[in-house]
């Protein structure tokens, strides 16, 4: 190792991807600032938010994304989402012909179903970390795994059967990368991961997963204030998987549509979508559902409903639903639900209870590394400020001043 470092210092060689990434972490800086060019994509098109034209294009583009992300390529990390890209991707997926078959490959490593299972198990582990600690906790490690271990599989030798299973599993892992990037508020990057995941799911002929990816896009679009686009994406998900839709998937897609409609102020349409979601969820059979949608249960629907009623200024109804939204097993989701409950109490005029619940949320979210969580807290603080600097609000600021999330949301100024 000493010889390797001396070689770098003397300019005889440069750190490879593995050591370059470690150096970036050690010095808390980017590859560009250290004079390394690993993070710079060879093809600048990686910055474009486009839907790949073929399976080979998807493999190439997602590999470039992982590589550039791993090396902290700043133009990618700070990229803005593209609204036309949502429309293009959903339309191209909806009208796509028979899915392209991942063609059998005759070069690279030999890939079997055991390799696919290993990717699935590893991605599930990262999903658990994301749920418990937030998207910024292990996002970099997930990208490192995808870049180092999954790219060779995509470029390897596999049969049509294995290829479809591989594409589906990698689509799910890329969807997770998108969710984690979204949670870290790298919104352009998250959108690009969602686009690649959708193409991979299309080629795997996994329409249920593809619909869930469109639903994730809808969720992000609502968060970013693109409400009409968000509603359209949720409807596209419903339409696109209609022949193979399960009750839970339909419920989740209706809930995403309702979230978007609530933000537009269309109370009637929002309530209709929520009623459809409730009716669908009541008919679910857990044995027939994809395991990755199993998290969406009555508590999750209650949380989505609470968001909706809060956003249409039905504060008391938001409170009643938010009180039923605690799963006890999904830390970040419970944090969001608790903050919605606090905000609903605030909008109902119960400042004391709002502050008490907000403090509960801070305790719950102490271990979360999530820019979205910080944004929820910052929104609550802004709404609290509008009520005036009451003694209750000052007490909350005093009790919360050492909480990491409170500080990140600007709590020192309270």
Secondary structure, DSSP 8 states (H G I E B T S, - for coil): -HHHHHHHHTTS----HHHHHHHHHHHTS-TTTTT--TTS-SSGGGGS----SSHHHHHHHHHHHHHHHHTT-HHHHT----HHHHHHHHHHHHT--S--------SSSB--HHHHHHHHHHHHHHHHHHHHH-HHHHHHHHHHHIIIIIHHHHTSB--HHHHHHHHHHHHHHHHHHHHHHHHTT-HHHHHHHHHHHHHHHHHTT-HHHHHHHHHHHHHHHHHTT-HHHHHHHHHHHHHHTGGG--HHHHHHHHHHHHHHHHHHT-HHHHHHHHHHHHHHHHT--GGGS-GGGTT-SHHHHHHHHHHHHHHTT-HHHHHHHHTT---SS-HHHHHHHHHHHHHHHHHTT-HHHHHHHHHHHHHHTTT---HHHHHHHHHHHHHHHHT---HHHHHHHHHHTT-HHHHHTTGGG-
